Amino acid sequence: MPQAAIVGSGLIGRAWALVFARSGWTVTMTDPSAEVRAGLENSLTQDCSVLERHGLAGSVGDVVARITVAAKLEEAVAGAAFVQENGPEDCGIKRRIFTELDRFAPPEAILASSTSAIVGSRFTEDLPGRARCVVGHPVNPPHLVPLVEICAAPWTSETTIERTREVYSQIGQIPVMVKREVDGFVLNRLQGALLAEAFRLVRDGVVSPEDLDKTVKHGLGLRWSFMGPFETIELNAPGGIADYCARYNGFYQRLMEDPPGADAFAMDAVEKVLRSWPYEADVERIAALTDWRNERLAALQAHKSSCELGATKA
Ligand SMILES: NC(=O)c1ccc[n+]([C@@H]2O[C@H](COP(=O)([O-])OP(=O)(O)OC[C@H]3O[C@@H](n4cnc5c(N)ncnc54)[C@H](O)[C@@H]3O)[C@@H](O)[C@H]2O)c1
């Protein structure tokens, strides 16, 4: 079985390790923090048991046995066919990590970054092996949410792009192509547009944060868990997308004449949300809610797999 290297083993790195290992890859993880490395076996076992319980992975013992931890980056990437980088979201740090990856990984290995918002050309330009570098931006947590955005730098080779797409598909993720480098790729641009309107509506007293969340989780989001916005509007008018646009585009055009601006994310809007948010920021509560979210996501993924929605609609 091929070998994957996971470089940076925080929230995202740990989840990627499970994605590769449950598909039979051997995985070597590394992280500069000894504390993070020491906690990996426990957290991988705990996260994998959720997958096993919902039929989304084989036995915890088998999956976790395929994962080893190395103290040094050069040990972790030796022999890797695919490297997934998950270090801090900082361009300088990514540049330093990629310099080392290009130096120590086998020449044919793909070097993919999980970066959320830094386009690859900002940290790979000067590397001799820049043609094998690519962004593979996952959604948190990738062992439970399969989408991954592939975005090439201008110098990424076609072979790298194709191979990256094949690898992600083979390990059960759903790759989409971002055809040119844009800030935030696609997913975070969509999330940003929704959040900007959400903060504005709460700031302007139109709706409470609780009711805004209900509007998404009991409204838009129910369909969005198995249909995209274009698939949604196709069914919202008898004549499909063209009919929908003929009926409603005038309204959307009026709306877009007054779009939320950068001030939607300013402190007054944030404070307005926090004032009516009933909970304090509390580490234990957030950890418990994260466990609850992962259980619900696993159940939803199991349901989607059983309906083969992934196969028919992906
Ligand atoms: N958290 C999310 O929702 C999310 C979603 C998609 C993508 N991402 C991206 O994934 C990457 C990792 O994010 P995260 O949420 O796992 O952060 P995290 O803070 O949980 O993990 C980062 C890890 O990198 C390690 N690290 C620090 N310096 C390093 C170095 N020089 N080399 C290797 N590792 C180093 C840290 O010790 C830490 O364990 C970021 O680029 C982030 O933008 C995050």
PDBQT file of the ligand as one rigid body, heavy atoms in Angstrom, charges set to zero:
ROOT
HETATM    1  N1  LIG A 401      -9.458  24.204  11.420  1.00  0.00    +0.000 N 
HETATM    2  C1  LIG A 401     -10.146  24.332  10.297  1.00  0.00    +0.000 C 
HETATM    3  O1  LIG A 401     -11.367  24.529  10.287  1.00  0.00    +0.000 OA
HETATM    4  C2  LIG A 401      -9.431  24.188   8.969  1.00  0.00    +0.000 A 
HETATM    5  C3  LIG A 401     -10.166  23.777   7.845  1.00  0.00    +0.000 A 
HETATM    6  C4  LIG A 401      -9.491  23.618   6.618  1.00  0.00    +0.000 A 
HETATM    7  C5  LIG A 401      -8.121  23.900   6.538  1.00  0.00    +0.000 A 
HETATM    8  N2  LIG A 401      -7.450  24.307   7.660  1.00  0.00    +0.000 N 
HETATM    9  C6  LIG A 401      -6.014  24.605   7.527  1.00  0.00    +0.000 C 
HETATM   10  O2  LIG A 401      -5.277  23.478   7.964  1.00  0.00    +0.000 OA
HETATM   11  C7  LIG A 401      -4.019  23.912   8.521  1.00  0.00    +0.000 C 
HETATM   12  C8  LIG A 401      -3.910  23.393   9.948  1.00  0.00    +0.000 C 
HETATM   13  O3  LIG A 401      -4.983  23.918  10.716  1.00  0.00    +0.000 OA
HETATM   14  P1  LIG A 401      -5.432  23.237  12.103  1.00  0.00    +0.000 P 
HETATM   15  O4  LIG A 401      -6.824  23.727  12.351  1.00  0.00    +0.000 OA
HETATM   16  O5  LIG A 401      -5.150  21.788  12.100  1.00  0.00    +0.000 OA
HETATM   17  O6  LIG A 401      -4.450  23.973  13.124  1.00  0.00    +0.000 OA
HETATM   18  P2  LIG A 401      -3.851  23.393  14.501  1.00  0.00    +0.000 P 
HETATM   19  O7  LIG A 401      -3.368  24.578  15.240  1.00  0.00    +0.000 OA
HETATM   20  O8  LIG A 401      -4.828  22.485  15.152  1.00  0.00    +0.000 OA
HETATM   21  O9  LIG A 401      -2.597  22.506  14.015  1.00  0.00    +0.000 OA
HETATM   22  C9  LIG A 401      -1.418  23.038  13.480  1.00  0.00    +0.000 C 
HETATM   23  C10 LIG A 401      -0.283  22.107  13.862  1.00  0.00    +0.000 C 
HETATM   24  O10 LIG A 401       0.908  22.521  13.177  1.00  0.00    +0.000 OA
HETATM   25  C11 LIG A 401       1.999  22.291  14.056  1.00  0.00    +0.000 C 
HETATM   26  N3  LIG A 401       3.151  23.056  13.598  1.00  0.00    +0.000 N 
HETATM   27  C12 LIG A 401       3.634  24.244  14.055  1.00  0.00    +0.000 A 
HETATM   28  N4  LIG A 401       4.745  24.595  13.369  1.00  0.00    +0.000 NA
HETATM   29  C13 LIG A 401       4.961  23.613  12.451  1.00  0.00    +0.000 A 
HETATM   30  C14 LIG A 401       5.979  23.358  11.486  1.00  0.00    +0.000 A 
HETATM   31  N5  LIG A 401       6.968  24.218  11.282  1.00  0.00    +0.000 N 
HETATM   32  N6  LIG A 401       5.908  22.225  10.751  1.00  0.00    +0.000 NA
HETATM   33  C15 LIG A 401       4.901  21.329  10.926  1.00  0.00    +0.000 A 
HETATM   34  N7  LIG A 401       3.913  21.521  11.846  1.00  0.00    +0.000 NA
HETATM   35  C16 LIG A 401       3.939  22.640  12.589  1.00  0.00    +0.000 A 
HETATM   36  C17 LIG A 401       1.471  22.690  15.420  1.00  0.00    +0.000 C 
HETATM   37  O11 LIG A 401       2.243  22.115  16.475  1.00  0.00    +0.000 OA
HETATM   38  C18 LIG A 401       0.038  22.150  15.374  1.00  0.00    +0.000 C 
HETATM   39  O12 LIG A 401      -0.047  20.831  15.902  1.00  0.00    +0.000 OA
HETATM   40  C19 LIG A 401      -4.025  25.439   8.415  1.00  0.00    +0.000 C 
HETATM   41  O13 LIG A 401      -3.375  25.837   7.242  1.00  0.00    +0.000 OA
HETATM   42  C20 LIG A 401      -5.524  25.759   8.349  1.00  0.00    +0.000 C 
HETATM   43  O14 LIG A 401      -5.806  26.994   7.717  1.00  0.00    +0.000 OA
HETATM   44  C21 LIG A 401      -8.050  24.434   8.869  1.00  0.00    +0.000 A 
ENDROOT
TORSDOF 0
